[in-house]
């Protein structure tokens, strides 16, 4: 596994990863299904260089983090 910057076109994949990982919480599944807009990965997080992605050897994303500097 390695950590890298997010690719410019990766927002949809990271949003899908966030959605899948949120589904592990049974008590929130129904609410998230009713309000899919609650999970959004803004492209600006990547554009500003705030997103790091954990990937496997074949570059499959398995996790990510976003650190937004204070004042943004």
C-alpha positions in Angstrom: 0.0 0.0 0.0 1.1 3.5 -0.7 -0.2 7.1 -0.2 -0.4 9.5 -3.1 -2.1 12.7 -4.1 -5.6 12.3 -5.6 -5.8 12.3 -9.4 -7.7 15.1 -11.1 -10.5 12.7 -12.3 -10.8 10.7 -9.1 -13.6 12.5 -7.3 -16.4 10.1 -8.4 -14.4 7.1 -7.2 -13.6 8.7 -3.9 -17.3 9.6 -3.4 -18.3 6.0 -4.2 -15.7 4.8 -1.7 -17.1 7.1 1.0 -20.6 5.9 0.3 -19.6 2.2 0.6 -17.8 2.8 3.8 -20.7 4.8 5.2 -23.0 1.8 4.5 -21.3 -0.2 7.2 -23.3 1.7 9.8 -26.7 0.0 9.7 -28.4 2.8 11.6 -27.6 5.3 8.9 -28.2 3.2 5.7 -31.9 4.1 5.3 -31.2 7.9 5.8 -28.3 7.8 3.4 -30.3 5.9 0.8 -33.1 8.5 1.1 -30.6 11.4 0.9 -27.8 10.4 -1.4 -26.8 14.1 -1.8 -25.6 13.9 1.8 -22.4 12.3 0.5 -20.6 14.5 -1.9 -16.9 14.8 -2.7 -16.2 18.3 -4.0 -13.8 18.5 -6.9 -12.1 21.5 -5.3 -10.7 19.2 -2.6 -8.6 17.6 -5.3 -8.0 20.8 -7.3 -6.5 22.5 -4.2 -4.2 19.5 -3.4 -6.0 18.7 -0.1 -6.7 15.0 -0.8 -4.4 12.1 -0.3 -5.4 8.6 -1.3 -4.3 5.2 0.0 -3.9 2.7 -2.8 -3.0 -0.9 -3.3 -0.3 -2.1 -5.7 -2.7 -2.0 -8.6 -3.6 1.6 -7.8 -7.0 0.7 -6.4 -8.1 3.3 -3.9 -8.9 1.8 -0.4 -9.0 5.0 1.6 -8.5 8.8 1.5 -8.1 11.8 3.7 -8.8 15.5 3.1 -7.0 18.2 5.1 -8.4 21.7 4.5 -6.2 24.5 5.7 -7.7 26.9 8.2 -9.4 29.8 6.6 -10.7 27.9 3.5 
